[in-house]
Amino acid sequence: MPAIAVPSLLIAQGAHPKIIQEQLGHASITTTMNRYGHLFDGLDATLIDGLDAAHAEADNVRALSSS
């Protein structure tokens, strides 16, 4: 497995950069972000979609509990 595969999979699964740093044995988060920071690009949209879904679910729960 290529060296970039593990951090790539961790990032795709939403792992926090600090956890990735620890798993890779980097002394500094700066090292991790300098090497793999570009892999976090585009995850903002995923985060926003997840927040939108959580908000919609909360609205549904509130609507059901008030009826």
N, C-alpha and C positions, 0 to 999 in steps of 0.2 A: 504494500500500500504506500503510495507516495507520501512524503512528509506533510504535504499540505492537506491531505485527505482528512486527518483527524480534526485539525482546527476548523476546516470547512464544514464538516459534519456537525461539530459542536455549535458553530455559529448558525447554521441552518436550523438547528433544533432550538435556537433561542438562548443558548448558554450565555451567562454573563461573562464579559471579558476577563474579570478577575478570576473566575473559575478556570477559564481557558489558560490564563497565565500560570496558575498553580499546576494544572495538569501537564503543561508543557515544560514546567520547571524554569520558567523565565524569572530572573531576579527582579525585574521591573515590568510594570504594566506598559511602560513606554516601548519596551522591546516587542511585546505582543502586538500592540497597536501599530507599531511601525511595520511589522512583518505582515499582519493579517487584517489591518484596519480597513483595507479596500473591500474586504469580503462582507463588511457590515453595510455597505452601500445598498440601498433599496429595501433594507429591512424596516425603514420608517413606514412604508406603505403597509407592510404586514402588521406592524404594531397598531397603526391607525385603524386598519380593518378589524383587528381584534378588539380594540376599544369601542368601535362602533357596534360590534356584535354584542359586547357586554352591556353597553348602554341600552340597546334595543331589548335585550333579555330582561334587564332590570325594569324597563318600561312595561313589558308584558307581565312580569310578576306583580308590579304595583297595580296594574289594571285588573288582574285576576283577583287580587286580595281586596280591592275596594268594591268589587261587585257582589 
